[in-house]
């Protein structure tokens, strides 16, 4: 594939650059997945899981936290107590309520 870069406009060059960057990242992701699959297969053939051998769990995601607090004005609005406090929670605390008053 031969491409005369001197004949392309700046927009076309930037589009091409974005496509190349995306293709490189995609290629690297595919290679990593292939390597992990090959290592998992080899570990399984030897009677282990890859997680057992490396001490790292592969592909596990953390479950969402359960709601601990609810907005008294709108019980559909909840907060788990993690991360940034929602405005309704701060407003309730500033108006004199205790966190226990908002607990579910």
N, C-alpha and C positions, 0 to 999 in steps of 0.2 A: 504494500500500500504506500504509494508516494503522494505526498500532499505538498503543494507549493504554498508555504506559509506566507510568502511575500505578497501573494495575491488576495489574502484574506483581510477583511476589515478588522478594526479593533474589537468590535462586538463579536465577530465570528471567532477571533482568537481567544477572547475571554470565555466564550461558550465552549470552545474546544478544550481549554485549560480546565474548566469545571468538569467536563465529561471525563477527562483523563484522571483527574483527582478522584472522582467517584469510582472509576474503573479500578484504580490502584487499590483503594480501600476495600472494594468488593472482592478483589482478587485475594488480598491478604486475609480477609474474613473467611473466605472459602478454604484457603490453605490451613488456617488455624483449626477450622471445624474438621477438616480431613485428618489433621494430625491428632486431634483429640479423639476422634472416632477410632483411629488406628491404635492409639495407646489404650483406649478402653477395651478394645477387642483383645489386645495382647494381655492386658491384666486379667480379663475375664477367662482367657484360655489358661492362665496360671492359677485360677481360683480366687482372684481378688477383684475388688472394684478399684477404679482409678482413685476414687476418694480415699479409700483405705491406704493406698500406697503413698499418696501425696499429702494426706492430712487436710486436703482442701475439698470442700464439697463442690461438685460441678453442677452449675445450672440451678442452684437453689435460690429462691427468692423469698424475701421476708413477707409474711402475711400482713395485711393491713391491721392496724391497731383498732381495738374495739372502742366505741364511743364511751366516754366517762361523764361528759357534761352535755346538758341540753339547754337551749335557749328557752327561758320560761315564756317568752312572748310567742315563740314559734318552735315547738318541740321537734320539728323536722330538721332544724339546724342543730348539729351536734359537733362536739370536739373531743378528740381522744386524749387531750392533755399533752400531746407531743407537738413540737413545732411552734410556730407563731400563734399567739393567742388571737382568736377572732375578736372583732370589734364588739360584738354583743357581749362577750365574756368580760372584756375590759370595762365596758359601760356598766355592767351589773356589779362588778367589784367596786368601781368608783362610786356607785350609788349606795354602797354600804352592805351589799350581800357578801356572804362568805362562799368560797368555792364549794363547800359542802351543800349549800343551798341549791346549787346548780347541778349537783351530781345526779346521775340517772339511777 
